[in-house]
Amino acid sequence: MSGFLTTHVLDTARGAPAQSLQITLYRLEGTARVELARMVTNDDGRTDSPILPKAAFGVGQYELVFAAGDYLRATGQAGAAPLFLDEIPIRFGINDPQSHYHVPLLLSPYGFSTYRGS
């Protein structure tokens, strides 16, 4: 196996990388979620290493959960409770263990988007 998983979180409201945002990766096994990794973004909005390194990479269903609410509160963008966005789960499949999967997140207090990046 030679694939790996990365992300990049950009705060579109501030026009800057989202620093210190917690991300949790789960592998979905039937109805169970198995936690594989927990990381925090660096000054560039990326993790310091792949979220899922080559040695642990495999075909399957996964979920990245971005702790957007904590980030928005820490940056003064949260607004009144309850938050419109709190945890953002993104479920995706990996079907090619030889590929690099990049799942970026574009984030603002009232919206987000993602795509399969390169």
N, C-alpha and C positions, 0 to 999 in steps of 0.2 A: 504494500500500500504506500502511496506517495502523496495523497491529497492532504488538505488541511483547511481549517475554517477560520476566517478573520471577520472583523467588523470595523466600521468607522462611524462615529456618531457626530453629527454636525447640528449645532443649535442654529436653526434658520432665523429665529427671532433676533438673536444677537449677532448673527453673521460670524460665528466662531466655532471652533471645535468644542464639544461638550466634555469638559474635564471632570474627573472624579464621579462618573456615572457608573453605578454597579450593574453588571450583567451576569446573569446566571444561565448556564446551558444545561438542558435536560435532554435525555434520550427517551423517546416515547416507546414504551413496550406494552402494547395492548392498551389498557386503561391506566397503566402506571406511568409515572414520570420519575426517571432516575437522574438525580443530579450528577453531572459530570465535571462541571467547572464553575467557579465563581471568580470574577475578575472585576477590575475597576479601570476605566479609561484614563489614559495619561493626558499630558498637556496638548497633544495633537488629536484627542478624541478617539484614539486607538488603544488596544491592549498591548502590553509590552511583549507579549508572545502570542502565538496562535491560540484561539480559544479551544480548539480541538486540534492537537498536534498530529503529525503524520502517523506516529505510533498508535494512536487511539482512533484514527479515522476509519469509518466504515459506513456501508450502505445502511440506510434506515431513516426513520422519522425523528426529527429533532425540534426543540423549541428553545428559542432565545427569549429571555425575559429581561427587559430593560427597566430599571427602577427610575422611570421618568419623574414621578412625583417627588421623590427625595431630591433629585437633581433640581427640579423647578423650585422647590422650597429653598434649597441652598443658594440658588442664584437670584432669589427675590422675584420670580416670575409666576409663582403658584396661584395667586389670586385667592378668592374666597373658597372655603371648604364647602362641600366636597370638591376636589379637583376634577376637572374635565378628564384629564389623563393622569393616571397613576402608574400602574405597571402596564407595560406594553409587551404582550406576548406575540412572537412571530414564529409560526410553525412552518416548517419546510422539510423537504425530503432531499436526501443525498443518494444519488443513484450511480455515481461514478467515483469510486474510491481513488482514482488517479488524478482527479481535478482539484483545483483550488476553488473553494466556495467562499465568496465574500458577500456578507449580508449587511450593508450599510443602513443606517437609520438617519433620516432627516427629521428633526424634532422641533416643535414649537409648543407653547402652552395649550394650543387648541387644535393641533393636528400633527400628523406624522406621515411619512411614506418610507417605503423600502423597495428594494429591487435586488436582483442578483447582479452584483458588481463583478469587476475583474481584478 
